[in-house]
Amino acid sequence: MQVTIREVAKAAGVSPSTVSRALASGGTVSAVTRERVRAAADRLGYQPNPAARGLITGRTGHLGLIVPDLLNPFFADICKGVQARARGLGHAVFVSDAERDEGLELDAIRTLAPQVDGILLCSPHLSSEELASLPGLTDKPIVLLHRKEPGFASVTADLTEGMTDALTHLHALGHRRVAYVGGPRSTWAAGERAAGIEAVAESGLLDIVRVGSVAPHFDGGITGAADVVLASGASAVVAFNDIVAFGLISRFTARGVRVPDEMSVVGCDDIALSGMAAPPLTTVSVPKSHGSRAAVDLLFRMLGTPAVAGEPPLQRVLPTHLVVRGSTAALERG
């Protein structure tokens, strides 16, 4: 028969409510009492009933994570990082793929909110106005991951500095005319990347060729963008993300252009495949595991300490760094 909370309470010499608090994350009991209750629970083989615990604590034991595209390995890495950290804190994660659609993002928030303690909204496509309306949609705490917006707690990466580092690296290799293949203009990440590109362009360090915006997929690098880069006279190209960079390299290879001998290529994100590509991809590494952990920790902080009226939400910005591999090389001048 299943061991009950009353049996644990009797074995530990405390009340059932004390057992509940001792076994709950952050329960308000002394360390000595908590240890005595947990020892009794382990000895008896007690397994807490999540539904019953939820009735007592008001918590579901679940977090919601909404991502824009699970086909992109970057967001798969985010999911793994969030799940690992949440699991360590005793929570399961419900994941929803919004397919880069604002309507599906809102639907996911409405669906998940009653079932979770808080929501992580990763790289949302919602407009600033739509984000501002979310407190009217749910009272559950929300943390933005890879998107910064006034009024929201967030964890982001310094993509502007990352792009600057990539271009500085190419300049050091002797490149002077560099193309940039951007992503969807409406996204926050695209704006942050573009800010780094523009800062270097305005400094006069490099002649930047702006190829335009492409879908953030492999086909985005193949369809037209690579040919425009080749026609521009650029000797190097920075891509919106690693997947687009793979598409560019594929098209360059098909055109007989050798990477990096005749064209250097830099990506962004540092997904696992970047180190396995041929050639291995030089890329701006975004802190996926660290960022996921920080976002979960921030959400738990909000769950434990409700926001104070008038107090600005915590917004963390994590550094990026350039990983130099085999897709960039010194420009040989004839």
C-alpha positions as CSV (number, residue, x, y, z in Angstrom):
1,M,0.0,0.0,0.0
2,Q,1.1,3.6,-0.7
3,V,2.7,5.3,2.3
4,T,0.7,8.4,3.4
5,I,1.8,11.7,4.6
6,R,0.3,11.0,8.0
7,E,2.6,7.9,8.4
8,V,5.6,10.1,7.5
9,A,4.5,12.7,10.1
10,K,4.1,10.0,12.8
11,A,7.6,8.5,12.0
12,A,9.2,12.0,12.1
13,G,7.3,13.2,15.2
14,V,5.7,16.2,13.4
15,S,2.4,17.3,12.0
16,P,1.3,16.4,8.4
17,S,1.5,20.1,7.5
18,T,5.1,20.2,8.6
19,V,5.9,17.3,6.4
20,S,4.3,19.2,3.5
21,R,6.5,22.2,4.1
22,A,9.6,20.2,4.7
23,L,9.3,18.3,1.4
24,A,8.3,21.4,-0.6
25,S,10.9,23.5,-2.3
26,G,11.7,26.5,-0.1
27,G,9.4,25.2,2.7
28,T,9.6,27.3,5.9
29,V,11.0,24.7,8.4
30,S,14.3,24.4,10.2
31,A,17.1,22.5,8.6
32,V,17.0,19.9,11.4
33,T,13.3,19.3,11.0
34,R,13.6,19.1,7.2
35,E,16.4,16.5,7.5
36,R,14.4,14.4,10.0
37,V,11.2,14.5,7.7
38,R,13.2,13.5,4.6
39,A,14.9,10.7,6.4
40,A,11.6,9.3,7.5
41,A,10.1,9.7,4.0
42,D,13.1,7.9,2.5
43,R,12.9,5.1,5.1
44,L,9.2,4.5,4.5
45,G,9.5,4.9,0.7
46,Y,7.1,7.9,0.6
47,Q,6.3,9.4,-2.8
48,P,4.6,12.8,-2.8
49,N,1.4,13.1,-4.7
50,P,1.9,16.1,-7.1
51,A,-1.8,16.8,-7.3
52,A,-2.2,16.8,-3.5
53,R,0.9,18.9,-3.1
54,G,-0.5,21.4,-5.6
55,L,-3.7,21.8,-3.5
56,I,-1.6,22.7,-0.5
57,T,1.1,24.9,-2.1
58,G,-0.9,26.4,-5.0
59,R,1.9,25.2,-7.3
60,T,1.6,22.9,-10.3
61,G,5.2,21.7,-10.4
62,H,5.4,22.6,-14.1
63,L,7.0,25.4,-16.1
64,G,6.0,26.4,-19.7
65,L,8.5,27.0,-22.4
66,I,7.5,28.6,-25.7
67,V,10.0,28.5,-28.6
68,P,9.7,29.8,-32.2
69,D,11.1,26.8,-34.1
70,L,12.1,23.4,-32.7
71,L,13.6,22.5,-36.1
72,N,16.4,25.0,-35.4
73,P,19.1,23.2,-33.3
74,F,19.6,26.4,-31.3
75,F,16.2,26.2,-29.8
76,A,16.5,22.5,-29.2
77,D,19.6,23.3,-27.1
78,I,17.6,25.9,-25.2
79,C,14.9,23.2,-24.4
80,K,17.6,20.8,-23.1
81,G,19.1,23.5,-20.9
82,V,15.7,24.6,-19.5
83,Q,14.6,21.1,-18.8
84,A,17.9,20.1,-17.1
85,R,17.7,23.1,-14.7
86,A,14.0,22.8,-14.0
87,R,14.4,19.1,-13.3
88,G,17.0,19.9,-10.7
89,L,14.5,22.2,-9.0
90,G,11.8,19.6,-9.0
91,H,9.8,20.9,-12.0
92,A,8.7,19.4,-15.3
93,V,8.6,21.5,-18.5
94,F,5.8,21.8,-21.0
95,V,7.2,22.8,-24.4
96,S,5.3,24.5,-27.2
97,D,6.6,25.3,-30.7
98,A,5.0,28.5,-31.9
99,E,6.3,28.1,-35.5
100,R,7.4,31.7,-35.7
101,D,3.7,32.8,-35.5
102,E,2.5,35.5,-33.2
103,G,-1.0,34.0,-33.0
104,L,0.3,30.6,-32.0
105,E,2.5,32.3,-29.4
106,L,-0.5,33.9,-27.8
107,D,-2.5,30.6,-28.1
108,A,0.3,28.8,-26.3
109,I,0.4,31.3,-23.5
110,R,-3.4,31.0,-23.0
111,T,-3.2,27.2,-23.0
112,L,-0.2,26.8,-20.8
113,A,-0.9,29.5,-18.2
114,P,-3.5,27.5,-16.2
115,Q,-1.2,24.5,-16.1
116,V,2.1,26.0,-15.0
117,D,3.7,28.1,-12.3
118,G,5.5,30.4,-14.8
119,I,6.4,30.8,-18.4
120,L,9.7,31.2,-20.3
121,L,9.1,32.9,-23.6
122,C,12.0,32.3,-25.9
123,S,12.8,34.7,-28.8
124,P,9.1,35.7,-29.1
125,H,7.8,37.2,-32.4
126,L,5.1,39.2,-30.5
127,S,5.2,42.9,-31.0
128,S,6.0,45.2,-28.1
129,E,2.3,46.1,-27.8
130,E,1.3,42.4,-27.7
131,L,3.9,41.7,-25.0
132,A,2.6,44.6,-23.0
133,S,-0.9,43.1,-23.1
134,L,0.3,39.8,-21.5
135,P,-0.3,40.8,-17.9
136,G,-4.0,41.0,-18.8
137,L,-3.9,37.5,-20.3
138,T,-2.3,35.7,-17.3
139,D,-1.0,36.6,-13.8
140,K,1.7,33.9,-14.0
141,P,5.3,35.3,-14.0
142,I,6.9,35.5,-17.5
143,V,10.6,35.6,-18.3
144,L,11.8,36.5,-21.8
145,L,14.8,34.6,-23.1
146,H,16.8,36.1,-26.0
147,R,14.4,39.1,-26.1
148,K,14.6,42.3,-24.1
149,E,11.5,44.4,-23.5
150,P,10.7,47.1,-21.0
151,G,8.6,45.8,-18.1
152,F,9.7,42.2,-18.4
153,A,12.4,40.2,-16.7
154,S,14.8,38.8,-19.3
155,V,18.0,37.0,-20.1
156,T,19.7,37.9,-23.3
157,A,23.1,37.6,-25.0
158,D,25.2,40.5,-26.2
159,L,24.7,39.9,-29.9
160,T,25.8,43.4,-30.8
161,E,29.2,42.8,-29.3
162,G,29.3,39.4,-30.9
163,M,28.9,40.8,-34.4
164,T,31.6,43.4,-33.6
165,D,34.0,40.6,-32.6
166,A,33.2,38.6,-35.8
167,L,34.0,41.6,-38.0
168,T,37.1,42.6,-36.0
169,H,38.4,39.0,-36.5
170,L,37.8,39.3,-40.3
171,H,39.6,42.6,-40.4
172,A,42.6,41.1,-38.6
173,L,42.7,38.4,-41.3
174,G,43.1,41.2,-43.9
175,H,39.5,41.3,-45.2
176,R,38.3,44.8,-46.0
177,R,35.0,44.2,-47.9
178,V,32.6,42.0,-45.9
179,A,29.0,41.0,-46.7
180,Y,26.3,40.5,-44.1
181,V,23.3,38.2,-44.7
182,G,20.7,39.3,-42.1
183,G,17.6,37.5,-40.7
184,P,14.0,38.5,-40.3
185,R,13.9,42.2,-39.7
186,S,11.0,42.1,-37.3
187,T,12.9,40.1,-34.7
188,W,14.8,41.5,-31.7
189,A,17.8,39.4,-32.4
190,A,18.1,40.7,-36.0
191,G,18.1,44.2,-34.7
192,E,20.8,43.5,-32.1
193,R,23.0,41.8,-34.7
194,A,22.4,44.6,-37.2
195,A,23.5,47.2,-34.5
196,G,26.9,45.5,-34.3
197,I,27.2,45.5,-38.1
198,E,26.3,49.1,-38.4
199,A,28.7,50.2,-35.6
200,V,31.6,48.7,-37.5
201,A,30.4,50.2,-40.8
202,E,30.1,53.6,-39.3
203,S,33.6,53.3,-37.8
204,G,35.1,52.9,-41.3
205,L,36.9,49.7,-40.3
206,L,35.3,47.7,-43.0
207,D,33.2,48.2,-46.2
208,I,30.0,46.4,-45.3
209,V,27.8,44.9,-48.1
210,R,24.2,44.5,-46.7
211,V,22.7,41.6,-48.6
212,G,19.3,41.9,-47.0
213,S,17.1,39.6,-45.0
214,V,16.6,35.9,-45.5
215,A,14.6,33.2,-43.7
216,P,16.7,31.8,-40.8
217,H,17.0,28.4,-42.4
218,F,19.4,26.5,-44.6
219,D,17.5,27.5,-47.8
220,G,17.9,31.1,-46.7
221,G,21.6,30.8,-47.4
222,I,21.2,29.0,-50.7
223,T,18.4,30.9,-52.3
224,G,19.9,34.0,-53.9
225,A,21.9,35.3,-51.0
226,A,25.1,33.4,-51.8
227,D,25.1,34.6,-55.4
228,V,24.6,38.2,-54.3
229,V,27.6,37.8,-51.9
230,L,29.7,36.5,-54.8
231,A,28.7,39.3,-57.1
232,S,29.4,42.0,-54.4
233,G,33.2,41.5,-54.5
234,A,33.2,40.7,-50.7
235,S,36.0,38.3,-49.6
236,A,34.1,37.3,-46.4
237,V,30.5,37.0,-45.2
238,V,28.8,37.0,-41.8
239,A,25.5,35.1,-41.7
240,F,22.5,35.7,-39.4
241,N,22.9,32.2,-37.9
242,D,24.8,29.0,-38.3
243,I,22.1,27.4,-40.4
244,V,22.1,30.2,-42.9
245,A,26.0,30.0,-42.9
246,F,25.7,26.3,-43.8
247,G,23.4,27.2,-46.8
248,L,25.9,29.8,-48.0
249,I,28.8,27.3,-47.8
250,S,26.7,24.7,-49.7
251,R,26.0,27.2,-52.5
252,F,29.6,28.5,-52.6
253,T,30.8,24.9,-53.0
254,A,28.3,24.3,-55.8
255,R,29.7,27.4,-57.6
256,G,33.3,26.2,-57.2
257,V,34.2,28.8,-54.6
258,R,36.4,27.3,-51.9
259,V,35.8,28.1,-48.2
260,P,37.9,29.6,-46.6
261,D,40.5,29.9,-49.4
262,E,38.3,32.1,-51.6
263,M,35.6,33.1,-49.2
264,S,35.6,33.3,-45.4
265,V,32.3,32.5,-43.6
266,V,31.2,33.3,-40.0
267,G,28.0,32.1,-38.4
268,C,26.2,33.0,-35.2
269,D,24.9,30.7,-32.3
270,D,27.5,28.0,-32.2
271,I,25.2,25.0,-32.5
272,A,26.7,21.6,-32.0
273,L,26.8,21.0,-35.8
274,S,29.1,24.0,-36.3
275,G,32.1,22.0,-35.0
276,M,31.2,19.0,-37.2
277,A,30.8,20.9,-40.5
278,A,33.2,20.8,-43.4
279,P,35.0,23.1,-42.9
280,P,34.2,23.6,-39.1
281,L,32.4,26.9,-38.8
282,T,33.8,30.0,-37.2
283,T,30.9,31.4,-35.2
284,V,29.7,33.8,-32.5
285,S,29.0,31.5,-29.5
286,V,25.7,32.4,-27.7
287,P,25.5,31.1,-24.1
288,K,22.7,28.5,-24.5
289,S,23.1,26.4,-21.4
290,H,24.1,29.3,-19.2
291,G,21.3,31.4,-20.5
292,S,18.7,28.7,-20.1
293,R,19.8,28.1,-16.5
294,A,19.8,31.8,-15.7
295,A,16.3,32.2,-17.1
296,V,14.9,29.3,-15.0
297,D,16.7,30.7,-11.9
298,L,15.2,34.1,-12.6
299,L,11.7,32.6,-13.0
300,F,12.1,30.8,-9.7
301,R,13.3,34.0,-8.0
302,M,10.0,35.7,-9.2
303,L,8.0,32.8,-7.9
304,G,9.6,33.1,-4.5
305,T,9.6,36.9,-4.4
306,P,6.7,38.6,-6.2
307,A,7.5,41.8,-8.0
308,V,7.3,45.0,-6.0
309,A,5.2,47.8,-7.6
310,G,7.5,50.4,-9.3
311,E,10.6,48.2,-9.1
312,P,12.1,47.5,-12.5
313,P,12.4,43.8,-13.5
314,L,15.8,42.2,-13.6
315,Q,17.3,42.0,-17.0
316,R,20.5,40.0,-17.4
317,V,22.8,40.3,-20.4
318,L,25.3,37.5,-20.9
319,P,28.5,37.8,-22.9
320,T,29.1,36.1,-26.3
321,H,32.5,35.0,-27.6
322,L,33.9,34.2,-31.0
323,V,34.9,30.6,-31.7
324,V,37.5,30.5,-34.5
325,R,37.4,27.4,-36.6
326,G,38.2,26.5,-40.2
327,S,35.8,28.6,-42.2
328,T,37.8,31.8,-42.0
329,A,41.3,32.4,-43.2
330,A,43.7,35.3,-44.0
331,L,43.0,37.0,-47.3
332,E,45.8,36.4,-49.8
333,R,46.3,39.6,-51.8
334,G,47.5,39.1,-55.4
